[in-house]
């Protein structure tokens, strides 16, 4: 077996070894190592084109029967290889062989060749499917004519396989990098989602607590008022048991109402289906006015209305819809607390439009709504009151929307504020209206 035959087979094995490499760094190391073994060179430089710029990927030197490979990542310079040789190889995309570089009439004056007194030089382009990927430069600084035709052919085979393997390895590394970035992005997204979910849960919990505090304050206040009144009736020289019993009955009713409010708000916060029962909206309005009668009397507020003495049937959660009415009436009372020089009044009316939808409107003669506050009125924790929690209108909005309706502020009124909401009316219901 001749030396040439042996080298050809060895190069074929080396090419197959290159095709099995995936890691770009390992592939480059194997390439320059094999190039030195089969070329007869004492130095090799692998250069790759990155965004049109030729960069040194690795350098290998042969000394004392061993090969030293150094991985690099620098732009090609005059100190690394003869740039005239590299440029010619890149331009022609063909191997360039100099049997004795320092005597060559075309390249002998290259600064690198003059400085290093190079003898044999071989520069092989790395081409994959017509695309130039880089070049493999080799030299022997002592012996001229070392790169025979056979060795050049073997190295071209090696270079051809190397170009394919290098591109595959680069694509593989890009894919790995992309997968790592995607995994990192997905991890960050999961962490962010978990944080948002936690914030949402805490916000929902805070809003629920604030809602319960806001909504049960009125019945609890009524419980306190009735309890003190009952004690006064009982502490008389002759206790008035009938009045005391009436106050205790009211305390019982208010405590039940507070419990029902908490139950309804919790169900709504948990997005449980509302308990939609058949109810009379006119009767619900009259009950609310009865509950706030003391506050209306204390504030010298007159109530006028255009809602029925008869029935006006809708389907909804009675407790929650009454809380909407309660909030609107109490807000109106508080808004008129500082009004002087004109009548303080609240007007409540119900009406049915052509779509058989019931509208309930609550208006007052207070200072009205500032234009800058209009957009934020129904947001949680927004308030224009010094001691307000900013939950009342937000709760009203949630309740009405849960019933399939909407609530809005009418900014077109001349004096005071006007709010109205609608809920679907039961088909066939009728109403008899009266003015208060």
Buried (B, 14 or more C-beta within 10 A) or exposed (E): EEEEEEBBEBBBEBBEBBEEBEEBEEBBBBBBBBBBBBBBBBBBBBBBBBEEEBBBBBBBBBEEEEBEBEBBEEEBEEEBBBBBBBEBBBEEEEBBBBBBBBEBEEBBEBEBBEEBEBBBBBBBBBBBEEEBBBBBBBBBBEEBEBBBEBBBBBBBBBBBBBBBBBBBBBEBBEEEEEEEEEEEEEEEEEEEEEEEEEEEEEEEEEBBEBBBEBBBEBBBEBBEBBBEBBEBBBEEEEEBEEBBEBBBEBBEBBBEBBEBBBEBBEBBBEEEEBEBEEBBBBBBBBBBBEBBEEBBEEBEBEBEBBBBEBBBBBBBBBBBBBBBBBBBBBBBBBBBEEBEEEEBBBBBBBBBEEEEBBBBBBBBBBBBBEEEEEEEBBEBBBBBEEEBBBBBBBBBBBBBEBBBBEBBBEEEBEEBBBBBBBBBBBEEBEBEBEEB
